[in-house]
Amino acid sequence: MGRITARRRVTRITVGAPRVFREDLLAVEEPLEIRVGGRSLAITMRTPGHDTDLAAGFLVSEGVIRHGDDFAAARYCAGATDEGLNTYNVLDVSLAPGVPAPDPSLERNFYTTSSCGLCGKASIDAVRTLSHYEVRGDAFEIDPALLVTFPDLLREQQAVFEKTGGLHAAALFDALTGELLVLREDVGRHNAVDKVVGWAVKENRLPLRSTVLMVSGRASFELTQKASMAGIPMLAAVSAPSSLAAELAAELGMTLVGFLRGDSMVVYSSPQRIGAARAAAAAASGTDTHVDIPARPHDPATTDLPGAPA
């Protein structure tokens, strides 16, 4: 698996049983410095692999590019260390002629963590990035019986998670056919989404109409924003959304689905895209059921997928 995983000697302790000494596989976490035209824009902690996708998706999220044609090239910088070695942890992006460089007022304070892609934003006002794409008018209907299959399909394709138990995943599905278009893994949930969007940039598929972004953890404000910036009309998560994510999704006309597990889900905004015609028919026949959702106790680590990282 190269730099994606690393071996480490560990001790497994079980109460009432002898200690077991063995090697374990860990998901690699290393910094990636993203430069644009030689100028540092951000550093994020990520799992190496699909770095060009990550950079391209990040630039979409920041509103720097909007089409595949805006992204000219990317190369790892030689001489990244004092000894002149290439660590493959510094990536310099070249934009197409005529594409403006990133606005300095929107630059991050040079460092983000794998758990929070918003840490270090210059100001809270910079968070609500204006999307180039409108998702409110993206009208389609997905069968809920199809939607509930997405978490299992995502989990089945998490090759590195299967070995380490330490990665988040994001996948893009065609809402009309249910086809899994692309899946990416990373120690950072926001990086996994950026890698998915970056794949779409390189395939020149933006905006991502009639698609569903499925994530293996929670639905945060930032993931909702990233989906919006790529023109994705539906975000689904196996765990809970934040209040701000739900507010932003409602404001944008995006369908936000949480607790997508087994054969059920909770829809927080724009439910008309999920079996709208069947729901209307059921309501008209008097078979639709309305219940009050009881207060939910604390969901430990909000469990994500079984064994997934918090």
N, C-alpha and C positions, 0 to 999 in steps of 0.2 A: 504493500500500500504506500510505500515511499514515505514522504513527509506528512501524510495524512494521519498516520498512526505512529505511536512510539511504544516500545516495550519498557516495562518497569517491574522490578522485583517487588512483590507485595506479600503481606502476611494476612491471611484470612483467619479471623477469630470468630468462633462460634461457641456460645456459652455451653459448657458441659462437654466440649469435644476438643481434641488436640488441635493445636495451631497447624495451619497448612501454609507452606511457603511455595510460591509459584510465581511465574511471570504473568503480567497482565498487559493488555493493550489499552492505551489511552489515546483519546483524540488529541491531535496536535493543535496547539494554539500559538500563533506567532503574529507579530505585528506586520501590517502592510501599510506602507506610506504611499498614498495616492498623490501624484503630482500631475498638474496640467500645464503643459508647455514649460516644464522645468521648475514650476513653482509649487511648493507644498500646499496641498489643500486639506488633507486630513490623514490621520493614522487610525486604523481600526485593528482590533485584535480579531484574527480570523483563522479558519482552518485553510492551509494552503490548498490550492486547486481552484480552477475556474476563476483566477484572479482578474482576468480581463473582463469576464462577465460581471464580477463584483464591482469593478471600477465603472463600467458602463451603466450598470443599474444604479449605482450611487449617484452618478451625474444626472440621471433621469430624476431621481428623488430630489436632488437639489435644484432642479429646474434649469440646469446648464445645457442639456441636450433634450431633444424631443423625438428625433428620428434616427434611424440607423445611419443615414447619410451624414449626420452631424459628428459621428465618431470615426475619425480617420484611422488611427493606429494606436498601439500601446506597446511599450517595450520595457523590459527590466533594465534597471540602471546598473552598469558595470561600475566597479570601484565604490561599492556601497559601504565598504569598511575601510579603516585606515590602511589596511594591507592591500587594498585594491581588489578585494574579492567581491563577487556578485552573490549576494545572499538570497536573491529572488524575493526580497521583501520590500523593494522599492519599485513602483510601477509608474512610468511617465506616460501620460496620455496626450496624444496630439489630436486637436479638434480640426474639423474640416475648415477650409478657408471661408472666412466670413462669419463663423460662429463665435460670438463674444466669449471672452474668458470669464471664469466665475466672478461674480460680484464680490469684492473683498468684504462687504458688509455682511455677507451670508456665510463667510468662512467659519469653520469650527475652530475652537481654541486648540487645534493641532492634535487632539487625542480623543478617541472614543473607545469605549470598552466593548467587549464582545456581548455584554448583556444589555447595553443601552446605547443605541446609535445616536441618541439625542444629547447625551452627556457632553458638555462643552459647547453647546450652541451659544453664539454670541449674545442672543437675546431671545426671550420667549416669542417675540413678534415674528422672528424668522422661522418659527416652527410651522406656521400655517402657510406652507408654500402654495402658491397659486398654480393649479394644474393647467396644462395646455389642453386637456381632454375633459369633456363633459360626459359623465356616466349616467346621469338621470334619464336620458332618453334612450338608453340601451335596453330595449324591451325584448325580453325572451322569457320563456317559461321552462323551468327544469323540474322534472319529476322528482319528488322527494325520495322515492325509492331508489333513484339513481344517485342522488346527492349523498345518501347515507353509505354508499359503497366507497366513497373517496378516502376516508381515513384508513381503511384496510389496504387499499391500493397504494397509498402513500407509504404506509408502514412496510409493506412487502418490498418496496424498492429502496429502503434505507440500508444500503449495503454496509456503510461504515458504522452506523448506529448498531447494527447487528453484532459487530465485532467489539464495540467499545461502550455502548450504552450512553454515550456522551455528546451526541449531536442533535441539533434541531434540524427540521426539514421544512421545505416549502415546495409545493408542486402546483403546476398550472394545468387545469383541466378545460377541455372544450365543453361548454355548458350544453351544447346541443347533442353531442355524440357520447360524452363521457370519456373521451380519449385523454389519456395522460400525455400532455405535450412535453413537459420537462420537469425534472425534479433535481433539487440541489440540497446539499447538507452543509452545515457549518456550526461551529460552536456558538455563533451569534445568530439569533433568530432573524434579526434585521439583515445580516449578511446573506443568509439563505434566500431571503426575498430579493435582495439586490442582485444576487446571482441569477435568479429566475428572470427578473426584468432585463438584466444584461444579456441573457441568451436571446430574449425577444428583440433587443436592440440589434444584435448582430444578425438576426434573421430578418430584420426590417419589418417586424410585425406590429409595431406600435401604431395606433392604440390597440389594446388587447380586448376588442369587443367580444361579447358573448363568451366570456371565460370566467372560471372560478379559481381564485387563489386559495389553496388549502394549506394551513400551517399546523405544525405538530404541537403547538403550545397555545399560549394566550393570544388574544387579539388586542394589541396595544394601539394607542393613538398613532404611533409612528408607522406601524404596518398598514393601518387604514390609509394614512397619507401616501405611503409608497404605492399602494394599490391604485389610489386615485391618480397619482402622477403618471401611471402607466396606462390609464384608461380601463382598469379592471372594474367591472360593475358588481362583483360579489366576492366577499371575503368570508371564508369559513374556518373555524378553529375548533379543536377538540376540547378546549377549555374556555374559560370565561373571557369576555371582553372587558376593557376598562370603561368607566363612565364616559370619559372623553372620546374614546373610540366610537362608542355608540352615538354620541352627540354629533361627531364629525360625519359618520356614515349617514345619519339622518339628514344632516345639512346638505350633503352631496347627492343624495338620492341613491346611495350604494346599499346593497343588501348585505347585512352583517349577520352571520350565523355563529352561534356559540354552542358549546356543549354538544357538538356533533358526535354522538357516540351510539353504538348499537343501531336501533331503529328510530331514534328520536333526535331532536334538535331544539334549540331556542332561537327564534328569529327576533332581532332587536331593531331592525329597520327595513323598510321596503320589502315586505313579505310577498308582494304581488308576483315576484319572479319565481316563487316556489309553488308550483302546482296551483296557480291562481284560478284557472278555469275549474279544476276539480274541487277546490275549496269552495268556490262560489256555488257550484252545483250542489255540494253537500249542504251548504248553509240554506239554500233554497228549499231543499227537501227536508230540512229540519234535523239532519243527521250530524251536523257539525257540533262539536262539543266544546264548551267554553269552561275553563276552570281557572280559579285563582292560583297563581304560583306561590307556594309558601316560602317564607324566608329560608334561604339556603344557609346551612351552617358553614363554617370555614372549610374550604376544600383544600386539604393538605397539599401544598406545592401546586395546587390546582391541577394535579395529577397528569396533565398533558396525555400523551400516549403512555401505555404501561412501561415504566422504567425510564421515561424520557427525562432529560435534564430540566431543571426549573428555569 
